[in-house]
């Protein structure tokens, strides 16, 4: 999925383009590996935001990576469990 998403910081918010790649790989009859990969790209709005706040692209990239890692660590198990419940019981867990 490709989206333009809000990015929230202590200095305010901006927008980044985010490519989400969700994969479910069959391991065996009882096991599936779920992965969630995120690739964020700076928008012109974001580049202006970091320039205005005297933030380098490298600093912004490190912060964005840390935020994405934390988000993935928290949410991926919830997504995986919801997909498992859909497969087993025909119903997703909502809300995540």
N, C-alpha and C positions, 0 to 999 in steps of 0.2 A: 504494500500500500504506500502511496506517495501522498504526503500531506504537507501543508504549511502549518506549523505548530507554534504556540506561544512558548517562549523561554522566559522564565522568571528569575530575576537576580535581585540582590540587595540594592542595586542601583536602578531598578525598574524592569520593564519587560520589553521584549522585541519578538521577532518572528524568525524561525529557521525552517528550512525545508528538510523534511525527514522522510527517509525511505525505510520502511519496516519490512523485514523479510522474516516470515514465520514459516517454520518447517516442521513437519512431523515425519519421521523416518521409522519404518517398521524394523524392529530388531528381531522379533520372533512372534509367535502367535499370541503372546501375552505382554509384550513389551514394545513401547514406542519411544523414541528419543524426540523430544520437542526442543527446538531452538528458536531463539528470538534475536535477530540481528538488526541493529539500528545504524544507519548511516545518515549523519546530519550534515547539511551544507548551508553555509552562510547565505542569507538573502541580502540584497542591497540595503534593506532596512536594518538588518543586524550589523552589517559593516559600518553603517553610519552610527549606530548605537554605540559600538565599541570605540569608534573614533571619538565621539563626543565625550565618552567617559574615560578616555585615555587608557584603554585596555588593548593590549596587543592581540593579534589573531591567535598567537601561540597560547597566551594566557586564557583566552576565551575557549580555545579548543580543549585545553586541559580541564577547565571547569566543566565544560559540556560533557566530556568523556566521563568525569567522575559522577556527574548527575545521571547520565544515561546508565552507567554501571549500577548505581544504587537503585534506580528505577527498575532495571531488568532483574536485579537480585530480589527485589520485593515482589514484583508482579508476575514474573515468569512462572513460578510455582502455582499461582492462582489461575493463570490461563491454562496451564497444563491440566490442572485438576478439573477445570470446567470442561475442557475438551474430552477428558476421560469420562466424565459424567454424561456428556452428550452421547458418547459412543456406547456406554453401558446402559444408560437409563433413558436416553432420548431427550434429555433436558440439560441446558447449560446452567451453570451457577450464575445467578444475577442478583445484585450487582457483584462485580469482581471485587 
